[in-house]
């Protein structure tokens, strides 16, 4: 499992790309957990880019969103639904 | 003398914008203005930046009312006038900048995603504890998404402008206006390659629908609809001005009016600080 820690405030797609930049290009056998315990607000763009970077671009096995605010969870579910990867999203 | 309205806001902004095609001069006549809100200030900056971009000389007549001149000075409107080499009739006074971080965010420019992120964070920290949590988060989301739209889609050589202000502090009507503007290609031109020719009002109406984006990517088209949905859900109002159309969206049916052409897009949100109380 790879673990990423989301900062307190996140808004742009660039920030999602920076957060995931250290991940390998192929995550098909890897679960990625994003620890959102410090996170306050987020934006649809940030969350969509996070889902895209892990589950679409790198074909992650699963993306686990841990301890996220309710709004971020809602955005993650919507992004995963839009991109057809909802079955690989877990809310922890 | 034109019969200007005293208060300058999203709807009345047009009253002071003048483009004299014969002389090729862009003018702002603020002489009889008694109040300027955060949306209108962002619009004034966009008008000046747009004219400068087109190589037009700009002439600005400052308000006669001293309090309004002081407010414009406090909001750093003078920086925009200076940056775009504007001919100014009247003076902006020097004002002592007491700490007003609880009440306003001065007119600021941003040019990239880093700048947009910084402003969204600034808005959140500015508001934290001073309004209901959902309002603070919504305005963070709005600033972040609208700023990102400028950076990613607008093609605005001057970057974007942001202004915010809290009004009627300490009263039941306490509210906040945040506005983000640019002098880029506008919504219609942004959507045209993917969706074809349309008018400005149709383009705005389309841009606030889910999954509509210049970028052909499944997850796009969540930002502006999310802002509209969130602000409206909290009893707020969104104004979107692009090209020759201004759309006002609140609870109930949205309205669109024709306005003079202004290069780029200005989006503003007004939210009550404590909705439902």
Interface residues (C-beta under 8 A of the other chain):
Chain A: X9 X11 X12 X13 X14 X15 X40 X41 X42 X43 X44 X45 X46 X48 X49 X51 X52 X71 X75 X78 X79 X82 X83 X84
Chain B: X113 X114 X116 X117 X120 X121 X124 X136 X137 X140 X141 X143 X144 X145 X147 X148 X151 X152 X211 X218 X219 X220 X222 X223 X226
